[in-house]
Amino acid sequence: MEIRNSRASCRFLRAKADLRSPIVDFLFSIFVISALLGGCAAPSEPVERKPPVPQTVTDLSATQTANDVVLTFTLPAETVDRRPLKDTPAIEIYRGLGAPGADSRAHMALLATIPSAAVSQYVARGQARYVDHLKPEDFAQRDAAGASYSVRTRASEKKDSDPSNVAYLLIRPVLDPIADLKTQVTHAAIVLTWTAPPRTLTGSTPSVASYRIYRAESESAAAETAESPKLTSPLAKIGESDSTMFQDTQFEFGKTYAYSVRSVVGSGAEALESADSNLAVVTARDVFPPAAPLGLVIAMVPAQGQTAAHFELSWAVSAETDIAGYNVYRSEQAGALGTRLNTELLLTPAFRDMNVQPGHRYFYTVTAVDRSGNESPSSEAVSGGVPAESQPNP
């Protein structure tokens, strides 16, 4: 209706063009300009705006990790007509359980919807990643089952993209996570023990091929009581065991470690790990004394000139690698530890006792001390006597 009125106005203005007075010309000019701005020109045809439809996902893949299925695909950045998407599209994920077939899409149900505002939590560098956490009820009627997946994206409420390719995989039985991993620190190793998991997600009981042991360093000893200790390095595989026990000999006293164990079913390319066990956190505190020194011998050196009689002690070097030094003890009673003679740790396995009295018998023992301050038991005692001044030297 507005277009017709505008055209009529233009015909009227042209019909009145014969009026040639200054006032009429002025008013006529203003009216012409207004009419032209109001639509004397022929209107263009209305353009229908199509809703943006994202390109179809074609690279959906599915892999099993423990009792999870990990889906990955490229998130579309353009529409089907090659226009850039202005906003991040929402994602719909569909799943069907059972053997694959030509009508696998027909048996799929909506598994999850990821709103556009939350998609960034699942996407890194254009690659989307979604984890389907499988549950026992998903396979309550099956010993083993397959799963088919498809995704669609949506940039408008009016129309979704076409369904993606179908990604199918056979769900293999994986043992439940180990729940009772324990640690014990010994002088030579951190010993891990656990109980074999009894079953799988589907209720079957496959044999365990091996156990894989993972270790990470933790921030501090306080992590031992923390529910979620802060790890300073990622979990890394340090070994494998055929039994429910493992000894970690490659550790350092004073450090805090977190351990996890995963059971493995299958072998080679078919090997599949369980999820991580409970995280066992332990600080390797060195509370273990070294072994007692061996080979202690004593020699009495007679007085010579201005040098008084004294004893020379020596013993074998300790074979342990963390020895900080030695202590020497003297007593005048057999079986008693007596008094420590050195004020500082002896760095070499030898000692000279210049503070002896004629006519006395002394009993000596030696201990070793490690870098953590742990002191060993006493060595076997040796004894020696200093002759009285009137007695000849032995």
C-alpha positions as CSV (number, residue, x, y, z in Angstrom):
1,M,0.0,0.0,0.0
2,E,2.8,2.4,0.8
3,I,4.5,1.6,-2.6
4,R,1.3,2.5,-4.5
5,N,0.8,5.8,-2.6
6,S,4.4,6.7,-3.4
7,R,3.9,6.1,-7.1
8,A,0.7,8.1,-7.1
9,S,2.5,11.0,-5.5
10,C,5.2,10.9,-8.1
11,R,2.5,11.1,-11.0
12,F,0.8,13.9,-9.2
13,L,4.0,15.9,-8.9
14,R,4.8,15.4,-12.6
15,A,1.3,16.5,-13.6
16,K,1.7,19.7,-11.7
17,A,5.1,20.5,-13.1
18,D,3.5,23.3,-15.3
19,L,3.0,25.5,-12.2
20,R,5.9,28.0,-12.4
21,S,5.7,30.5,-9.6
22,P,8.7,31.0,-7.3
23,I,6.8,29.9,-4.3
24,V,5.4,26.9,-6.1
25,D,8.8,26.0,-7.5
26,F,10.3,26.1,-4.0
27,L,7.5,24.0,-2.5
28,F,7.6,21.7,-5.4
29,S,11.4,21.0,-4.9
30,I,10.9,20.2,-1.3
31,F,8.0,17.9,-2.1
32,V,10.0,16.1,-4.8
33,I,12.9,15.5,-2.6
34,S,10.6,14.1,0.2
35,A,8.8,11.9,-2.3
36,L,12.0,10.5,-3.7
37,L,13.2,9.7,-0.3
38,G,9.9,8.1,0.5
39,G,10.1,5.7,-2.4
40,C,9.6,7.1,-5.9
41,A,12.3,4.8,-7.1
42,A,11.2,1.2,-7.9
43,P,11.5,-1.0,-4.7
44,S,13.8,-4.0,-4.7
45,E,12.4,-7.5,-4.3
46,P,12.4,-8.7,-0.7
47,V,15.3,-11.2,0.1
48,E,14.6,-14.2,2.2
49,R,17.2,-14.7,5.0
50,K,18.2,-18.4,5.4
51,P,19.2,-19.7,8.8
52,P,22.9,-20.6,9.0
53,V,23.4,-24.3,8.8
54,P,26.9,-25.6,9.9
55,Q,28.8,-27.9,7.6
56,T,28.4,-31.6,8.4
57,V,31.0,-33.3,10.6
58,T,32.8,-36.0,8.7
59,D,35.7,-37.0,10.9
60,L,34.0,-38.3,14.1
61,S,36.0,-41.0,15.8
62,A,35.5,-43.1,18.9
63,T,38.1,-44.8,21.1
64,Q,37.8,-46.7,24.3
65,T,39.9,-45.6,27.3
66,A,39.2,-47.7,30.4
67,N,35.5,-47.6,30.9
68,D,35.1,-44.4,28.9
69,V,34.5,-43.8,25.2
70,V,36.4,-40.7,23.9
71,L,34.8,-38.9,20.9
72,T,36.8,-36.5,18.8
73,F,35.9,-34.4,15.7
74,T,36.5,-31.1,14.0
75,L,34.1,-28.4,15.0
76,P,32.7,-26.7,11.9
77,A,33.7,-23.1,11.3
78,E,31.6,-22.5,8.2
79,T,28.1,-23.0,6.9
80,V,27.1,-25.4,4.2
81,D,27.3,-22.5,1.7
82,R,30.8,-21.6,2.8
83,R,30.0,-18.6,4.9
84,P,31.9,-18.1,8.2
85,L,29.8,-19.0,11.3
86,K,29.3,-15.9,13.4
87,D,28.9,-17.8,16.6
88,T,30.1,-21.1,18.0
89,P,27.6,-23.8,17.2
90,A,25.9,-25.9,19.8
91,I,26.6,-29.7,19.7
92,E,24.2,-32.6,20.0
93,I,25.7,-36.1,20.6
94,Y,23.7,-39.3,19.8
95,R,24.4,-42.9,20.9
96,G,23.1,-46.3,20.1
97,L,24.1,-49.5,21.9
98,G,24.3,-52.9,20.2
99,A,25.8,-54.4,17.1
100,P,26.3,-52.0,14.1
101,G,23.8,-52.1,11.3
102,A,22.4,-50.2,8.3
103,D,19.8,-48.6,10.6
104,S,22.1,-47.7,13.4
105,R,21.1,-44.1,13.3
106,A,17.5,-45.1,13.7
107,H,18.3,-46.7,17.1
108,M,20.3,-43.7,18.4
109,A,19.1,-41.5,21.2
110,L,20.2,-38.1,22.2
111,L,23.1,-38.6,24.7
112,A,24.1,-35.0,25.5
113,T,23.6,-31.4,24.3
114,I,26.3,-28.9,24.7
115,P,25.1,-25.3,24.5
116,S,27.0,-22.8,22.5
117,A,28.2,-21.0,25.6
118,A,29.8,-24.2,27.0
119,V,31.4,-25.6,23.8
120,S,34.7,-23.9,24.6
121,Q,35.2,-26.3,27.5
122,Y,35.3,-29.2,25.1
123,V,37.3,-27.7,22.2
124,A,41.0,-27.0,21.8
125,R,42.4,-25.7,18.5
126,G,39.3,-26.5,16.6
127,Q,39.2,-30.1,17.8
128,A,36.2,-31.1,20.0
129,R,36.5,-33.9,22.6
130,Y,33.7,-35.5,24.5
131,V,34.0,-38.4,27.0
132,D,31.1,-40.8,27.4
133,H,31.4,-42.4,30.9
134,L,29.9,-45.8,30.5
135,K,27.8,-47.3,33.3
136,P,26.9,-50.8,34.3
137,E,23.3,-50.3,33.4
138,D,24.3,-49.5,29.8
139,F,25.2,-53.2,29.4
140,A,23.0,-54.9,31.9
141,Q,21.7,-57.4,29.4
142,R,24.9,-58.0,27.5
143,D,28.2,-59.8,28.1
144,A,29.8,-57.5,25.5
145,A,28.3,-54.7,23.4
146,G,29.1,-52.2,20.8
147,A,28.3,-48.5,20.7
148,S,27.6,-46.2,17.7
149,Y,27.9,-42.5,17.8
150,S,26.9,-39.5,15.7
151,V,27.0,-35.8,16.2
152,R,25.1,-32.8,14.9
153,T,25.8,-29.1,15.3
154,R,23.4,-26.1,15.4
155,A,23.9,-22.4,14.8
156,S,20.2,-21.6,14.6
157,E,17.1,-22.8,16.4
158,K,15.5,-23.3,13.0
159,K,17.8,-26.0,11.5
160,D,20.5,-28.4,12.6
161,S,23.3,-29.7,10.5
162,D,23.1,-33.1,8.9
163,P,24.1,-36.0,11.1
164,S,27.9,-36.8,11.0
165,N,29.4,-40.0,10.0
166,V,28.7,-42.9,12.4
167,A,31.6,-44.0,14.6
168,Y,31.2,-47.5,15.9
169,L,33.4,-49.5,18.3
170,L,33.1,-52.8,20.2
171,I,33.1,-52.1,24.0
172,R,35.6,-54.5,25.5
173,P,35.5,-55.6,29.1
174,V,37.9,-53.6,31.3
175,L,38.5,-54.5,35.0
176,D,37.2,-52.1,37.6
177,P,39.7,-49.7,39.1
178,I,41.9,-51.0,41.9
179,A,40.6,-49.4,45.2
180,D,43.1,-50.5,47.9
181,L,46.6,-49.5,46.7
182,K,48.9,-49.2,49.7
183,T,52.6,-48.2,50.1
184,Q,55.3,-49.0,52.6
185,V,58.7,-47.3,52.7
186,T,61.7,-49.6,53.3
187,H,65.4,-48.8,53.4
188,A,65.8,-50.0,49.8
189,A,62.4,-49.5,48.1
190,I,58.9,-48.2,48.3
191,V,56.8,-51.3,48.3
192,L,53.3,-51.2,46.6
193,T,50.6,-53.8,47.3
194,W,47.0,-54.1,46.1
195,T,44.1,-56.5,45.6
196,A,43.2,-57.8,42.1
197,P,40.0,-56.2,40.9
198,P,37.1,-58.8,40.9
199,R,35.0,-57.8,37.8
200,T,34.4,-55.6,34.8
201,L,31.8,-53.1,33.9
202,T,29.8,-55.8,32.1
203,G,30.1,-58.3,35.0
204,S,32.6,-60.6,33.2
205,T,35.9,-61.6,34.8
206,P,38.8,-61.6,32.2
207,S,42.2,-62.6,33.4
208,V,44.7,-59.9,34.2
209,A,47.7,-59.8,31.8
210,S,49.7,-57.5,34.0
211,Y,49.7,-54.4,36.1
212,R,51.2,-51.1,35.1
213,I,52.6,-48.8,37.8
214,Y,52.5,-45.0,37.4
215,R,54.3,-42.5,39.6
216,A,54.3,-38.7,40.0
217,E,55.9,-36.3,42.5
218,S,53.7,-34.4,44.8
219,E,54.1,-30.9,46.2
220,S,54.6,-31.7,49.9
221,A,54.1,-34.2,52.7
222,A,50.8,-32.6,53.4
223,A,49.5,-34.3,50.3
224,E,49.5,-37.6,52.1
225,T,46.3,-36.6,53.9
226,A,44.8,-34.6,51.0
227,E,41.9,-35.9,49.0
228,S,43.3,-34.3,45.8
229,P,47.0,-33.9,46.3
230,K,48.7,-31.3,44.0
231,L,51.1,-33.2,41.7
232,T,54.2,-31.4,40.5
233,S,54.7,-33.8,37.6
234,P,52.3,-35.9,35.5
235,L,51.8,-39.6,36.2
236,A,54.4,-41.6,34.3
237,K,54.8,-45.3,33.9
238,I,57.7,-46.6,35.9
239,G,57.2,-50.4,35.7
240,E,55.0,-53.4,35.2
241,S,54.2,-56.4,37.5
242,D,52.7,-59.8,37.0
243,S,51.7,-60.0,40.7
244,T,49.9,-57.6,43.1
245,M,53.1,-56.2,44.4
246,F,55.8,-53.9,43.1
247,Q,59.0,-52.5,44.5
248,D,60.1,-49.0,43.5
249,T,63.8,-48.9,44.0
250,Q,64.3,-45.7,42.0
251,F,63.2,-43.2,44.7
252,E,64.9,-40.5,46.8
253,F,64.4,-40.1,50.5
254,G,62.8,-36.8,51.4
255,K,60.6,-36.6,48.3
256,T,56.8,-37.2,48.2
257,Y,55.4,-39.5,45.6
258,A,51.9,-40.4,44.3
259,Y,51.3,-43.8,42.9
260,S,48.6,-45.3,40.7
261,V,48.2,-48.9,39.4
262,R,46.2,-49.9,36.3
263,S,45.3,-53.5,35.4
264,V,45.7,-54.7,31.8
265,V,43.6,-57.1,29.9
266,G,44.7,-58.4,26.5
267,S,48.2,-58.0,25.0
268,G,50.1,-56.1,22.3
269,A,47.9,-53.8,20.3
270,E,44.8,-55.3,22.0
271,A,46.0,-54.4,25.5
272,L,43.5,-52.2,27.4
273,E,44.2,-50.5,30.7
274,S,41.7,-50.0,33.5
275,A,41.2,-46.5,35.0
276,D,43.6,-45.3,37.7
277,S,43.5,-46.9,41.1
278,N,43.2,-44.8,44.2
279,L,46.1,-42.4,44.4
280,A,48.5,-43.6,47.1
281,V,50.7,-40.7,48.3
282,V,53.7,-41.2,50.6
283,T,56.7,-39.3,51.7
284,A,59.9,-41.3,51.6
285,R,61.3,-40.5,55.1
286,D,64.6,-42.1,55.9
287,V,64.2,-43.6,59.4
288,F,66.4,-46.6,58.7
289,P,69.8,-46.7,60.5
290,P,72.8,-48.1,58.6
291,A,74.4,-51.3,59.5
292,A,77.0,-51.5,62.3
293,P,80.6,-51.0,61.2
294,L,82.7,-54.1,60.8
295,G,86.3,-55.0,61.3
296,L,87.1,-52.8,64.3
297,V,90.7,-53.3,65.5
298,I,92.8,-51.6,68.2
299,A,96.6,-51.1,68.6
300,M,98.3,-49.6,71.7
301,V,101.2,-47.3,70.9
302,P,103.7,-47.1,73.8
303,A,105.0,-43.7,75.1
304,Q,107.9,-42.4,73.2
305,G,109.7,-39.3,74.3
306,Q,107.2,-36.5,74.8
307,T,104.4,-38.6,73.2
308,A,102.3,-40.4,75.8
309,A,101.0,-43.9,75.3
310,H,97.8,-44.0,73.2
311,F,95.5,-46.3,71.2
312,E,95.0,-46.3,67.4
313,L,91.6,-47.6,66.2
314,S,90.6,-48.5,62.6
315,W,87.7,-50.3,60.9
316,A,86.2,-51.2,57.5
317,V,84.6,-48.5,55.3
318,S,80.8,-48.9,55.3
319,A,79.4,-50.2,52.0
320,E,76.3,-48.0,52.3
321,T,76.2,-45.0,50.0
322,D,74.6,-42.5,52.4
323,I,77.1,-42.6,55.3
324,A,77.9,-39.2,56.6
325,G,80.5,-40.3,59.2
326,Y,81.3,-42.3,62.3
327,N,81.2,-42.0,66.1
328,V,83.7,-43.7,68.6
329,Y,82.5,-44.6,72.1
330,R,84.7,-45.6,75.1
331,S,83.9,-47.3,78.4
332,E,85.8,-48.8,81.2
333,Q,83.2,-51.5,81.7
334,A,82.5,-54.3,79.3
335,G,79.1,-54.1,77.6
336,A,78.5,-50.4,78.4
337,L,78.3,-47.9,75.5
338,G,80.3,-45.3,77.4
339,T,81.1,-41.8,76.2
340,R,81.4,-40.6,72.7
341,L,85.0,-39.4,72.1
342,N,84.7,-37.4,68.9
343,T,83.0,-34.0,69.0
344,E,82.2,-34.1,65.2
345,L,81.5,-37.0,62.9
346,L,84.6,-38.8,61.7
347,L,84.9,-38.7,58.0
348,T,87.4,-41.6,57.8
349,P,87.3,-45.0,59.5
350,A,90.2,-44.2,62.0
351,F,90.6,-42.6,65.4
352,R,93.5,-41.9,67.8
353,D,92.7,-41.9,71.5
354,M,95.4,-39.8,73.2
355,N,93.5,-39.4,76.4
356,V,94.2,-42.7,78.2
357,Q,95.6,-43.3,81.7
358,P,98.3,-45.9,82.7
359,G,96.9,-48.9,84.5
360,H,93.4,-48.6,82.9
361,R,91.6,-50.9,80.5
362,Y,89.2,-49.4,77.9
363,F,86.4,-50.9,75.8
364,Y,85.7,-49.3,72.4
365,T,82.8,-49.5,69.9
366,V,82.1,-47.6,66.7
367,T,78.8,-46.5,65.0
368,A,77.9,-45.2,61.5
369,V,75.6,-42.2,60.9
370,D,73.8,-41.6,57.6
371,R,72.9,-38.3,56.0
372,S,69.4,-38.3,57.6
373,G,71.0,-38.5,61.1
374,N,70.2,-42.2,61.7
375,E,72.8,-43.9,63.8
376,S,73.7,-47.6,63.4
377,P,73.9,-50.1,66.2
378,S,77.4,-50.4,67.8
379,S,80.1,-52.5,66.3
380,E,81.6,-55.4,68.2
381,A,83.7,-54.0,71.1
382,V,87.5,-54.2,71.3
383,S,89.5,-53.5,74.4
384,G,93.0,-52.5,75.3
385,G,94.9,-51.7,78.5
386,V,97.6,-49.2,79.2
387,P,100.4,-50.6,81.5
388,A,101.1,-48.8,84.7
389,E,104.2,-46.7,84.6
390,S,106.1,-49.3,86.7
391,Q,105.1,-52.1,84.3
392,P,106.9,-52.8,81.1
393,N,104.9,-52.4,77.8
394,P,103.4,-55.6,76.5
